[in-house]
Amino acid sequence: MAQTNFARLTDEELTIWSMDTWKAARNQSFVSRLMGKDSNAIIHHIDELTKTDKGARAVLTLVADLEGDGIAGDRTLEGNEEAMKSYDQVITIDQLRHANRHEGRMADQRSVLNFRNNSKDVLSYWLGDRIDQMAFLTLSGVSYTMRNNGIARIGSDLPFLDFASAVATPSSNRVLRWNGTTDQLSTAGATSQVTAADRPSWEMLVQLKAFAKETYLRGVREGGEETYHVFFTPTALAKLKLDPTYMQNVRESGVRSNTGNPLFSGASVKVDNLYIHEHRHVYNSRGATSGVDQWGSGNDVEGCQVLFCGAQALGIADIGNPYWDEEGFDYQNQQGISVGKIFGFLKPKFHSIYTGQTEDFGVISTYVSQEGS
């Protein structure tokens, strides 16, 4: 039986394979469901380069509110106009690659085509999963040297990506801690201050929403309403679901599948204009060693960094389709397939006229405990 030689596929066939792979990766990626082409999206998706005096770059633009109070009555307006302030955020891009290689025809005992199909499946999942990991790390301001469960990432090339150096810790007015003892948000936002009692609750969500509005964190406009998206680990969300007030509000608001909403799929619920999501890659300290490098004063608290997101919380530059290469080794006895993708992440920052400081534009981090009941 003749075997298909991937290297001899036409350009059109290669393009179809690349697009199918990227489609599969996007379908398997959670964050891709939150992408939008404009500023009214949690993740601002840029898929083309902008020509600037420094060359072609991936640029995300933030527009700040006006500061002036305007002109009263017939007083002269001409000459007193206010210039709009915008902040161009340049997203650095780089490529990430991976590959599969089988041992040979006798070891594999399958056609090259079957190997290719299986390779596409696993590489698509790998690409979507790493996109999710890096997206949540970038939102959290956690270095790519760490895994999303608080363990150091050993032997990884992710820290060598050009955009890895742009990962920035949460700004001072965008990081909080939930104090479960007093049921209050604390501006003393540090993982070392988390206690086992600081489990998430309905009161935390209510106060977070008020804090977001009072600090001018712009939500996503949806049907004339301003909405926000809140991300928990499955364990942290399980603690929230043990709060009877939260569950009562969910029941009264009516849980909806929201399958028709282009921003996300049906695993999330909406209550009080807050979309509540769970994902295993939300940053947490479950994998860290208790008493050594977990959270709290004794480094022994399993915690979660809850992400409260508004519009343009994250930017992604997604340039072109993935590219595929197949190579034969040992007189074509062994086949290897590699996939690569050029993209980049950035958590946008701007100078806030309300705090007078440079702030994360669209995300508030809140440290909570995910221990006990």
Stockholm file with secondary structure:
# STOCKHOLM 1.0

chainA/1-373         MAQTNFARLTDEELTIWSMDTWKAARNQSFVSRLMGKDSNAIIHHIDELTKTDKGARAVLTLVADLEGDGIAGDRTLEGNEEAMKSYDQVITIDQLRHANRHEGRMADQRSVLNFRNNSKDVLSYWLGDRIDQMAFLTLSGVSYTMRNNGIARIGSDLPFLDFASAVATPSSNRVLRWNGTTDQLSTAGATSQVTAADRPSWEMLVQLKAFAKETYLRGVREGGEETYHVFFTPTALAKLKLDPTYMQNVRESGVRSNTGNPLFSGASVKVDNLYIHEHRHVYNSRGATSGVDQWGSGNDVEGCQVLFCGAQALGIADIGNPYWDEEGFDYQNQQGISVGKIFGFLKPKFHSIYTGQTEDFGVISTYVSQEGS
#=GR chainA/1-373 SS CCCCCGGGSCHHHHHHHHHHHHHHHHHHCSGGGGEESSSSSSEEEECSCEEETTEEEEEEEEECCCCCCCCCTTSCCTTCCCCCCEEEEEECCEEEEEEEECCCHHHHCSCHHHHHHHHHHHHHHHHHHHHHHHHHHHHHTCCTTBCTTSCBCTTCSGGGSGGGGGCCCCCGGGEEEEETTTTEEESCCCGGGCCTTCCCCHHHHHHHHHHHHHTTCCCEEETTEEEEEEEECHHHHHHHHTCHHHHHHHHHHCCCCCTTCTTCCTTCEEETTEEEEECTTSCBSTTSCTTTTSBTTTTCBCEEEEEEECTTSEEEEECSCCEEEEEEETTTTEEEEEEEEEEEEECCEEECTTTSSEEESSEEEEEEECCCC
#=GC SS_cons         CCCCCGGGSCHHHHHHHHHHHHHHHHHHCSGGGGEESSSSSSEEEECSCEEETTEEEEEEEEECCCCCCCCCTTSCCTTCCCCCCEEEEEECCEEEEEEEECCCHHHHCSCHHHHHHHHHHHHHHHHHHHHHHHHHHHHHTCCTTBCTTSCBCTTCSGGGSGGGGGCCCCCGGGEEEEETTTTEEESCCCGGGCCTTCCCCHHHHHHHHHHHHHTTCCCEEETTEEEEEEEECHHHHHHHHTCHHHHHHHHHHCCCCCTTCTTCCTTCEEETTEEEEECTTSCBSTTSCTTTTSBTTTTCBCEEEEEEECTTSEEEEECSCCEEEEEEETTTTEEEEEEEEEEEEECCEEECTTTSSEEESSEEEEEEECCCC
//
